């Protein structure tokens, strides 16, 4: 329908002309020392001796990001804002050539990743017609590695913040390894421009780009007292806790050799041996961090090396990271080596020796953990079969919160792999994930696990009514959020294999006891009637059906569609204590301990362990 809006020969001509202009006399190639000196001229200094900037834009132009090229890279579903940009994008690209020829630019060359296989060389060109925009080059470059002799490919990112706000947009030409940000000074456009391109090229080379954090967790097995090392992938949408849990110590006992080592917090490239190549040397994180809950991230934020933007800092240089009066998306580049926790009255780094996750041959197992944030009937943890794990990747679920978006509160949000940066077919991404993980499961049947964590809550009730022709939502019962120490205990128990699971209302194994402590107070039937539970289940299943149909149109494997159909057949008529599920989801793939009729008859695997640390 919109084929005529694209012009592939024009993109080739544009790219060739652009390459010539990037050699012009107005392009100044610089190093990190130059950028640091220039950027600091436009910063304020905090009492931590760190540098703080403010930007006009504080979030990405997601609805105004358009992919240009052949049909395989175009967005399958266009918004009205995309169409408007497409109708004028050739004129805008001609204007880009004019601006690149005339405006002053700084150019910095950095490298993504540190491995022997795949390390894109990233060339960032930032217009400094407004000289304070040099901070974009400095902050972004601080997330990358020095350029070495590691293999490429080469990427280009053009950033022209001076374009008029009315024409603010991001144009991506994936087949030319090129991204262009116009009319915005938000650093996230530089970061995600390169990472989006890197994920697509990784897919083209047989890997799979994942919007996920990674860490290595060493725990002591309570059965044989051996230390075991696990690689953990943490998938999650923005604001669900991906960075928090990538950098969290989980209350592990360091005196017994247990520890968390952080590899990455955002983007990795999964290989078929279970390893994951890291992308960034340092992290670009949200700053709404509490020292008692996110110790490592907080210590990195208050170190003088942190590069901070859009936070509330008073005239004395004091920063309140939780004050969002000026901006709800305060950000900072924090240095990986500064992720530190206190042990024996000393600060100890929890950064892994490498940004790369080792292969499965080198570890005792890997865990694919999907983080969601829901507030009604979903348990705080679910143990998934491999089939259910693929569906979790397909559905990539979360919900809008009442606090952040009252008009959409309670509504489901679904993004494949929780990755809003997919180029081309989303179905192809799901198929690749299926192929890689199923081969790993076949080769290492006892070393690959799948879980889902709900960092939201349980018990929320929102009433919907119509007033003056508008839908109005009213929060009737506020959600009881999962306590952070409980979520840490759940993840710790899953690694130690000391939690207890039973098949629950969703057809998956839901958690019923943590390290021997039954979770009676979070039984869903304490919050809702059977009728309410059935209504929530129906809404969840209908949403999943609709989304699966949408992605199936982009080429899902038949095996994945059949798995989804089995998941949709959860019985709607629930019994008081348990639910009947299809044999394909329940008995055939069950890996749990024998279930009991009720919580009172459960025997914890580690009697006496009742307190969460």
C-alpha positions in Angstrom: 0.0 0.0 0.0 2.9 2.4 0.8 5.4 1.0 -1.7 5.5 4.2 -3.6 6.8 6.1 -0.6 10.1 4.3 -0.7 12.8 5.0 -3.3 15.7 2.5 -3.2 17.8 3.9 -6.0 17.6 7.3 -4.3 19.0 5.8 -1.1 22.0 4.5 -3.0 22.7 7.9 -4.5 22.2 9.6 -1.2 24.7 7.3 0.6 27.4 7.8 -2.0 27.1 11.6 -1.9 27.1 11.5 1.9 30.3 9.5 2.0 32.1 12.1 -0.1 30.9 15.0 2.1 32.0 13.3 5.3 35.6 13.9 4.1 35.0 17.6 3.9 37.0 20.4 5.6 34.1 21.1 8.1 34.4 17.7 9.6 36.9 17.6 12.5 38.0 14.1 13.7 38.7 14.3 17.4 39.8 12.1 20.3 38.4 11.5 23.8 40.7 14.1 25.3 39.3 16.8 23.0 35.7 15.8 23.7 36.1 15.8 27.4 37.7 19.2 27.5 35.0 20.8 25.2 32.0 19.1 26.8 33.0 20.2 30.3 32.7 23.8 29.3 28.9 23.4 29.1 28.4 21.3 32.2 27.7 22.1 35.9 29.6 20.3 38.6 27.9 18.3 41.3 29.1 18.0 44.9 30.3 14.5 43.8 32.7 16.3 41.4 30.8 14.7 38.5 29.6 16.7 35.5 25.9 17.4 34.8 24.2 18.6 31.6 20.7 19.4 30.5 19.1 18.5 27.1 16.1 19.9 25.4 14.8 16.4 24.6 14.8 13.8 27.3 13.4 10.7 25.4 13.7 9.0 22.1 11.6 9.9 19.0 10.2 6.4 18.8 7.0 7.3 16.9 9.1 9.4 14.5 11.7 6.7 13.7 11.5 5.4 10.1 13.4 2.5 8.4 14.3 3.1 4.8 15.4 0.5 2.3 14.2 -2.7 0.7 11.0 -4.5 2.0 13.0 -6.7 4.3 14.0 -3.7 6.5 10.9 -1.7 6.5 8.5 -1.4 9.4 5.7 -4.0 9.0 3.2 -1.7 10.7 3.3 2.1 10.0 2.0 4.7 12.3 0.5 8.0 11.0 3.6 9.7 12.1 5.7 7.3 10.0 3.7 8.0 7.0 4.0 11.7 7.3 7.7 11.5 7.5 7.9 9.1 4.5 5.9 11.5 2.4 8.7 14.1 2.8 11.8 12.0 3.6 13.5 12.5 0.2 13.5 16.2 0.6 14.7 15.9 4.2 17.6 13.7 3.0 18.6 16.2 0.4 18.6 18.8 3.2 20.8 16.5 5.2 23.4 16.6 2.4 23.3 20.4 2.5 23.7 20.6 6.2 26.6 18.1 6.2 28.3 20.2 3.6 28.0 23.4 5.5 27.7 22.9 9.3 30.7 22.2 11.6 30.9 18.6 12.8 33.0 16.6 15.2 33.7 13.0 14.3 34.7 10.4 16.9 35.5 6.8 16.0 34.9 4.1 18.6 34.4 0.4 18.7 31.5 -1.7 20.1 32.3 -5.0 21.8 35.5 -6.7 22.7 35.8 -10.2 21.2 37.3 -12.1 18.3 34.1 -12.3 16.2 32.0 -9.2 15.9 32.9 -5.6 17.0 31.2 -2.9 14.9 33.4 0.2 14.4 31.1 3.2 15.1 31.6 6.6 13.5 29.6 9.3 15.2 29.3 12.7 13.5 27.7 15.4 15.6 26.9 18.9 14.4 28.3 21.5 16.8 26.7 24.6 15.2 25.4 24.8 18.7 28.7 24.0 20.4 27.2 22.5 23.6 26.0 19.5 21.6 29.6 18.3 21.8 28.4 16.5 25.0 26.5 14.0 22.9 29.7 12.8 21.3 31.6 12.8 24.6 28.9 10.9 26.6 28.2 8.4 23.9 31.9 7.7 23.2 32.4 7.0 26.9 30.1 4.0 26.6 32.3 2.4 23.8 35.7 0.8 23.6 38.9 2.2 21.9 39.2 1.1 18.3 41.5 -1.9 18.0 42.3 -4.6 15.4 39.1 -6.5 16.1 36.8 -7.2 13.1 34.1 -4.6 12.1 31.8 -3.8 10.3 31.7 0.0 10.0 28.7 2.0 11.1 27.8 5.7 10.6 25.6 7.8 12.8 24.8 11.4 11.9 23.3 13.7 14.6 22.1 17.1 13.7 20.3 18.5 16.8 19.9 22.0 15.1 17.3 20.8 12.7 13.9 22.5 13.5 11.8 20.8 16.2 8.9 20.6 13.7 11.0 18.3 11.6 12.5 16.2 14.4 12.9 12.6 13.2 15.2 9.6 13.0 15.9 8.0 9.6 17.6 4.6 9.5 19.1 3.1 6.4 20.1 -0.4 7.8 21.4 -1.8 4.5 23.9 1.1 4.4 24.8 0.8 8.1 23.6 4.4 8.5 21.4 6.2 11.0 20.4 9.9 11.1 18.9 11.8 14.1 17.5 15.2 13.3 16.0 18.0 15.6 16.7 16.3 18.9 19.7 16.5 21.3 18.8 13.3 23.2 21.8 11.1 23.8 19.7 8.0 23.6 19.3 8.4 19.9 23.1 8.0 19.4 23.2 5.0 21.7 20.2 3.2 20.2 21.1 4.2 16.6 24.3 2.2 16.8 22.9 -0.7 18.9 19.8 -1.1 16.7 22.1 -1.4 13.7 24.4 -3.8 15.5 21.6 -6.1 16.4 20.4 -6.2 12.8 23.8 -7.0 11.5 24.4 -9.6 14.2 21.2 -11.3 13.0 22.5 -11.2 9.4 25.6 -13.0 10.6 23.7 -15.9 12.2 23.6 -14.5 15.8 20.7 -12.9 17.5 20.7 -9.4 18.9 18.9 -9.3 22.2 17.5 -6.4 24.2 18.7 -8.0 27.4 21.2 -7.6 30.3 23.6 -10.4 31.2 25.4 -11.4 34.3 27.3 -14.4 35.8 26.0 -15.6 39.1 28.0 -18.0 41.3 26.0 -19.9 44.0 26.6 -22.7 46.4 24.4 -25.7 45.6 22.7 -26.7 48.9 22.6 -30.4 47.8 26.3 -31.1 47.2 27.8 -27.8 48.6 29.6 -27.1 45.3 29.9 -23.7 43.8 28.1 -23.5 40.5 28.3 -20.8 37.8 25.3 -19.7 35.8 24.9 -17.2 33.0 21.7 -15.2 33.2 19.9 -13.3 30.5 17.4 -10.6 31.7 14.9 -9.4 29.2 12.6 -6.5 30.0 11.0 -3.3 28.7 12.2 0.1 30.0 11.2 0.6 33.6 10.6 -3.0 34.5 13.9 -3.5 36.3 16.3 -4.9 33.6 19.2 -2.7 34.7 18.4 -3.0 38.4 18.4 -6.8 38.4 21.4 -7.0 36.0 23.4 -5.2 38.7 21.9 -6.6 41.8 23.7 -8.9 44.3 20.5 -10.8 45.3 21.6 -11.1 48.9 24.1 -13.8 48.1 26.6 -15.0 50.7 30.0 -13.7 49.6 31.7 -15.4 52.6 30.8 -18.7 51.0 32.0 -17.7 47.5 28.7 -16.6 46.1 28.6 -13.5 43.9 27.1 -11.6 40.9 29.3 -10.4 38.1 27.8 -7.9 35.8 28.5 -8.3 32.1 25.9 -6.0 30.3 22.7 -4.2 31.1 21.1 -3.5 27.7 22.2 -5.2 24.4 24.0 -8.5 23.7 24.5 -10.8 20.7 23.5 -14.4 21.4 25.5 -17.2 19.6 24.5 -20.8 19.1 26.9 -22.1 21.8 25.0 -20.1 24.4 27.6 -17.4 24.7 26.6 -13.7 24.4 28.9 -11.0 23.0 28.7 -7.8 24.9 28.2 -4.4 23.2 29.1 -1.6 25.7 32.0 -0.9 27.9 30.0 1.4 30.2 26.2 1.8 30.8 23.6 4.5 30.1 21.2 4.1 33.0 18.2 5.7 34.5 19.1 7.7 37.6 16.0 6.9 39.8 18.1 4.8 42.1 17.8 4.2 45.9 21.1 3.4 47.7 19.4 0.8 50.0 17.9 -1.1 47.0 20.4 -0.6 44.2 23.7 -0.3 45.9 26.1 -1.0 43.0 24.3 1.4 40.6 24.1 4.1 43.3 27.8 3.9 44.1 28.6 4.3 40.4 26.2 7.2 40.1 27.8 9.2 43.0 31.3 8.6 41.8 33.0 11.6 40.1 33.4 9.6 36.8 29.6 9.6 36.2 28.4 11.7 33.3 24.9 12.8 34.2 22.0 14.5 32.4 18.5 15.8 33.2 18.5 15.3 36.9 17.4 17.7 39.7 20.6 19.4 41.0 20.2 22.5 43.3 22.4 25.5 43.4 24.7 23.9 45.9 25.4 21.0 43.5 23.4 18.5 45.5 21.6 15.9 43.3 18.2 14.4 44.2 18.0 11.4 41.9 14.4 10.7 42.9 13.2 14.3 42.2 11.6 14.1 38.7 10.2 17.7 38.8 12.3 18.6 35.7 12.4 15.3 33.9 11.0 11.8 34.4 13.9 10.3 32.5 17.1 11.3 34.3 20.1 9.5 32.8 23.8 8.9 33.3 26.7 7.1 31.8 28.2 5.1 34.7 31.5 3.3 34.5 31.2 -0.5 34.7 34.2 -0.8 37.0 32.4 1.6 39.5 29.6 -0.9 40.1 30.6 -1.6 43.7 29.2 -3.0 46.8 30.4 -3.0 50.4 32.0 -6.3 51.7 33.9 -6.5 54.9 33.8 -2.7 55.1 35.4 -2.3 51.7 34.0 -1.4 48.3 34.3 -4.3 45.9 33.6 -4.1 42.2 31.0 -6.5 40.9 31.9 -5.9 37.2 32.7 -9.2 35.3 36.2 -9.5 33.9 34.6 -9.4 30.4 31.5 -7.9 28.8 31.0 -11.3 27.2 29.0 -14.2 28.6 31.0 -17.5 28.3 29.6 -20.4 26.3 27.5 -23.1 27.9 30.4 -25.5 27.9 32.1 -23.2 30.4 29.2 -22.8 32.8 26.9 -25.0 34.9 23.9 -23.6 33.1 22.1 -20.6 31.6 18.8 -19.0 32.6 16.6 -16.9 30.3 14.7 -14.6 32.6 11.8 -12.5 31.3 10.9 -9.5 33.4 7.3 -8.3 33.2 5.5 -5.7 35.3 1.8 -6.7 35.9 -0.4 -5.9 38.8 -3.3 -8.3 38.9 -3.1 -12.2 38.8 0.4 -12.9 37.6 2.6 -14.6 40.2 5.9 -13.0 41.0 7.8 -16.0 39.4 6.9 -18.6 36.9 9.1 -21.6 35.9 8.7 -22.1 32.1 9.2 -25.0 29.8 11.4 -24.3 26.7 8.2 -24.0 24.7 6.8 -21.5 27.1 10.1 -19.6 27.2 9.8 -19.0 23.4 6.3 -17.8 23.9 7.5 -15.4 26.6 10.0 -14.0 24.1 7.2 -13.8 21.5 4.8 -11.9 23.7 7.2 -9.7 25.6 4.5 -8.6 28.0 4.1 -5.8 30.5 1.4 -3.2 31.3 0.9 0.5 31.6 0.9 1.7 35.2 -1.6 4.0 36.8 1.2 6.2 38.0 2.9 6.7 34.6 -0.1 6.6 32.3 -3.5 6.8 34.0 -5.4 6.8 30.7 -3.9 3.5 29.7 -3.5 2.0 33.2 -3.8 -1.7 33.3 -3.6 -2.1 29.5 -1.2 -4.7 28.1 1.9 -3.8 26.2 3.5 -6.4 24.0 6.8 -6.1 22.2 8.6 -9.1 20.7 11.6 -9.9 22.9 10.7 -6.6 24.7 12.8 -5.2 21.9 11.4 -2.0 20.3 14.5 -1.8 18.0 13.8 -4.7 15.7 14.4 -4.0 12.0 12.2 -5.9 9.6 10.2 -9.0 10.4 9.5 -9.6 14.1 8.6 -13.2 13.2 12.1 -13.8 11.9 13.5 -12.8 15.3 11.2 -15.2 17.2 12.1 -18.0 14.8 15.8 -17.4 15.4 15.3 -17.4 19.1 13.4 -20.7 18.8 16.1 -22.3 16.7 19.0 -21.3 19.0 17.4 -22.1 22.4 15.9 -25.4 21.2 19.3 -26.6 19.9 20.8 -25.6 23.2 18.1 -27.5 25.1 18.7 -30.6 22.9 22.4 -30.5 23.4 22.4 -29.5 27.1 19.0 -30.8 28.4 19.8 -30.1 32.0 21.6 -26.8 31.7 19.0 -24.4 30.1 16.2 -22.9 32.2 13.5 -20.4 31.5 11.7 -18.2 34.1 9.5 -15.1 34.2 9.6 -12.6 37.0 6.8 -10.1 37.7 8.3 -7.0 39.3 4.9 -5.4 39.5 2.4 -6.5 42.1 -0.8 -8.4 42.8 -4.3 -7.2 43.7 -4.8 -4.0 41.7 -8.4 -3.1 40.7 -9.2 -0.3 38.2 -12.7 0.6 37.3 -13.5 1.9 33.9 -16.5 4.2 33.1 -17.6 6.6 30.4 -17.9 10.3 31.2 -18.9 12.8 28.6 -18.0 10.4 25.8 -14.6 9.7 27.3 -13.3 6.5 29.0 -12.2 7.3 32.5 -10.3 5.0 34.8 -10.4 5.0 38.5 -7.9 3.3 40.8 -10.1 1.4 43.3 -7.5 -0.8 45.0 -3.8 0.1 44.8 -1.4 -2.7 43.9 0.7 -4.4 46.5 4.1 -4.3 44.8 6.5 -7.2 45.2 9.0 -6.2 48.0 12.4 -5.9 46.5 14.0 -8.2 49.1 11.4 -10.8 48.2 12.2 -10.6 44.5 15.9 -10.9 45.3 15.1 -14.0 47.4 13.1 -15.5 44.5 15.9 -15.1 42.1 18.5 -16.3 44.6 16.3 -19.4 45.4 15.9 -20.1 41.7 19.7 -20.2 41.2 20.1 -22.4 44.3 17.1 -24.5 43.2 15.5 -24.1 46.7 12.1 -22.6 45.6 8.9 -24.6 45.2 6.6 -24.3 42.2 3.1 -25.7 41.3 1.1 -25.6 38.1 -1.1 -22.5 38.5 -3.9 -20.6 36.8 -1.8 -19.5 33.8 -0.9 -23.1 32.8 2.7 -22.5 33.9 4.4 -23.4 37.2 3.9 -20.5 39.6 6.0 -20.0 42.7 4.4 -21.1 46.0 7.3 -21.1 48.4 10.6 -19.2 48.5 13.6 -20.9 50.1 11.2 -22.9 52.2 8.8 -20.1 53.1 5.3 -20.5 51.7 3.8 -17.5 50.0 0.3 -17.8 51.5 -0.2 -14.0 51.5 0.3 -13.8 47.8 -2.3 -16.5 46.8 -4.2 -14.9 44.0 -7.5 -16.0 45.6 -6.9 -13.7 48.5 -7.3 -10.8 46.1 -9.9 -11.9 43.6 -13.0 -14.0 43.2 -13.1 -16.9 40.7 -15.2 -14.7 38.4 -12.6 -11.9 38.5 -9.8 -14.4 37.9 -11.6 -15.8 34.9 -12.1 -12.3 33.5 -8.4 -11.5 33.8 -7.5 -14.8 32.2 -9.8 -14.3 29.3 -8.5 -10.7 28.7 -4.9 -12.0 28.9 -5.5 -14.9 26.5 -7.4 -12.7 24.0 -4.6 -10.2 24.0 -2.0 -12.9 23.4 -4.1 -14.4 20.5 -4.4 -11.1 18.8 -0.7 -10.3 19.1 0.3 -13.8 18.0 -1.8 -13.4 14.8 -0.1 -10.1 14.1 3.4 -11.6 14.4 2.4 -14.8 12.6 1.6 -12.6 9.5 5.3 -11.8 9.5 6.4 -15.4 9.2 6.2 -17.4 12.5 7.3 -21.1 12.4 4.4 -23.5 12.6 5.9 -25.1 15.7 5.6 -21.7 17.5 2.0 -21.2 16.4 1.1 -24.6 17.6 2.7 -23.9 21.0 0.7 -20.7 21.3 -2.5 -22.5 20.4 -1.8 -25.0 23.2 -1.2 -22.1 25.6 -4.5 -20.6 24.7 -6.4 -23.7 25.7 -6.1 -23.1 29.4 -9.3 -24.2 31.0 -11.5 -21.3 31.9 -13.5 -23.2 34.5 -11.2 -23.2 37.5 -11.4 -25.4 40.6 -10.8 -23.9 44.0 -7.3 -25.2 44.5 -5.8 -26.0 41.1 -6.4 -25.7 37.3 -6.5 -28.4 34.6 -4.0 -27.7 31.8 -3.4 -29.5 28.5 -0.9 -32.4 28.8 1.4 -30.7 26.3 1.9 -27.8 28.7 1.5 -29.5 32.0 2.6 -33.2 32.5 4.7 -33.6 29.3 7.1 -30.8 30.1 6.8 -30.7 33.9 10.1 -30.2 35.6 8.8 -29.3 39.1 8.8 -31.2 42.3 5.7 -33.2 42.9 2.8 -30.8 43.6 0.7 -31.1 46.7 -2.9 -30.4 47.2 -2.4 -27.2 49.2 0.2 -25.0 50.7 -0.2 -26.5 54.1 1.2 -29.9 53.1 4.3 -28.5 51.2 7.7 -29.6 52.5 10.4 -27.0 51.8 13.6 -28.4 50.3 15.6 -26.5 53.0 13.7 -26.7 56.3 14.3 -23.7 58.6 15.2 -21.2 55.9 12.5 -18.7 56.3 14.0 -15.2 56.3 14.7 -13.1 53.2 18.0 -11.3 53.3 
